[in-house]
Amino acid sequence: MNGFGPGMLRLMFPSAAVAAFLAQAGPPEAVVSGTPSPLLAFLLMAVLGAAVVLINLWSSKRSHRE
């Protein structure tokens, strides 16, 4: 048995090799998509939430006299 050689250390700790490979690859290219802004979704949620609250608070036209 020869002990731990450089090959064995690379097998035990592959993070240094992976980090070196990723550093050479460079950052990924930015992809611009045509998706709408999330603010539109928040605005739609606010409008629907306000509609639900107003409908629940609206007084009923029926009277509850019995």
N, C-alpha and C positions, 0 to 999 in steps of 0.2 A: 504494500500500500504506500503510495507516494504522498498521501495527504490531500489537502485542498490546493489545487492549482488554479490558475486564472480561468480555465474553462469551467471548473466547478463553481467558482464564485459567480460567473455570469449566469449559470443555471439557477443558483440560489437567489441572486438579486438581479432580476432582469429589468428592474425599473431604470437603472442607469442607461442600459442599451436602448430601452424604449424611449426615454427622454431625449437621448441623442438623436434617434431616428426622427422623432417628432419635431425637434428643433431644426433639422435639415429640411423637412418637408415644408415648413413655413405655414403661415396662417391660411385658413380657407378663404376663398373668394366670397365677397359679400353678394348675397342674392337679393335683388329687389323684386318684391312680389306686388301684385295689384290688390292685396287684401285691404279692406277698409280699416280705418283707425279704430282702436278699442273704445275711443270716446263715443263713437256712434252706438256701440253696444250698451255702454253705461247710460247714455241718454235714453235709449229705448227701455232699459230696465227701470229707470226713474219714472218715465211716463206710465209704463204698465203698473208699477207699484203705486203711483199716485191714483191711478184709475181704480185699483182694487180697494185702496183705503177710502176713497170718496164713495164708491158704491156701498161699502159696508157701513159708512157713517150716514148715508142718505136716509132721511126719515121715510118710513113706509107710509104709503097712501092709505093703507087699511088701518082702521082704528081697532084697538084691542078691547073694545067694550063687549062684555058678555052679559 
